[in-house]
Amino acid sequence: MLSRILVTALLLCSVLVSRVAAVTAEELAEVTRLHRAGQTAAAIERADRVLAANPKDAQMRFLKSVLLADSGRSGEAEVLLQQIS
């Protein structure tokens, strides 16, 4: 009985993790698309919304630092990169 509960719990955790990863991949792609389309301000806003919900998302923090650097805000980009570690 305990093993069934454990297996069920592990399966549920793996489903939740895969959904979070999929959302993150979609959000990363959308932020990148906005930036490439010349909509860097919108891309930064989108990254901010994602980071508000997932403040420890290292990939989005890195991408936002690239956006900031490309916008001439290298000081902010550097601070953001330092917060990753």
C-alpha positions as CSV (number, residue, x, y, z in Angstrom):
1,M,0.0,0.0,0.0
2,L,2.8,2.4,0.9
3,S,4.6,1.7,-2.3
4,R,1.5,2.5,-4.3
5,I,1.2,5.9,-2.5
6,L,4.9,6.6,-3.1
7,V,4.7,5.7,-6.8
8,T,1.6,7.9,-7.2
9,A,3.3,10.8,-5.4
10,L,6.4,10.4,-7.6
11,L,4.3,10.4,-10.8
12,L,2.4,13.5,-9.7
13,C,5.6,15.3,-8.9
14,S,7.1,14.4,-12.3
15,V,3.9,15.7,-14.1
16,L,4.1,18.9,-12.2
17,V,7.8,19.4,-12.9
18,S,7.3,18.7,-16.6
19,R,4.4,21.3,-16.8
20,V,6.6,23.9,-15.1
21,A,9.4,23.2,-17.5
22,A,7.0,23.5,-20.5
23,V,5.7,26.8,-19.3
24,T,9.2,28.1,-18.8
25,A,10.3,26.9,-22.2
26,E,7.2,28.7,-23.8
27,E,7.9,31.8,-21.8
28,L,11.6,31.8,-22.8
29,A,10.6,31.4,-26.4
30,E,8.1,34.3,-26.3
31,V,10.5,36.7,-24.6
32,T,13.2,35.8,-27.2
33,R,10.6,36.3,-30.0
34,L,9.7,39.7,-28.7
35,H,13.3,40.7,-28.4
36,R,14.1,39.6,-31.9
37,A,11.1,41.5,-33.2
38,G,12.6,44.6,-31.8
39,Q,10.1,44.8,-28.9
40,T,12.7,44.7,-26.2
41,A,10.7,46.7,-23.7
42,A,7.8,44.2,-24.1
43,A,10.2,41.3,-23.7
44,I,11.6,42.8,-20.5
45,E,8.0,43.3,-19.2
46,R,7.2,39.7,-20.0
47,A,10.4,38.5,-18.3
48,D,9.5,40.5,-15.2
49,R,6.0,38.8,-15.1
50,V,7.6,35.4,-15.3
51,L,10.2,36.3,-12.6
52,A,7.5,37.7,-10.3
53,A,5.9,34.2,-10.3
54,N,9.3,32.3,-10.4
55,P,11.9,34.5,-8.9
56,K,14.6,31.8,-8.9
57,D,14.2,31.0,-12.6
58,A,17.9,31.2,-13.6
59,Q,17.3,30.9,-17.4
60,M,14.8,33.8,-17.4
61,R,17.2,35.8,-15.2
62,F,20.0,35.2,-17.7
63,L,17.8,36.1,-20.6
64,K,16.6,39.3,-18.9
65,S,20.2,40.2,-18.3
66,V,20.9,39.9,-22.0
67,L,17.9,42.1,-22.8
68,L,19.1,44.7,-20.3
69,A,22.6,44.7,-21.7
70,D,21.3,45.0,-25.3
71,S,19.2,48.0,-24.0
72,G,22.3,49.8,-22.7
73,R,21.5,48.9,-19.1
74,S,24.6,46.9,-18.4
75,G,24.8,47.8,-14.8
76,E,21.3,46.3,-14.2
77,A,22.3,43.3,-16.2
78,E,25.4,42.7,-14.1
79,V,23.4,42.9,-10.9
80,L,20.9,40.4,-12.2
81,L,23.6,38.0,-13.2
82,Q,25.2,38.2,-9.8
83,Q,21.9,37.3,-8.2
84,I,21.8,34.0,-10.1
85,S,24.5,32.4,-8.0
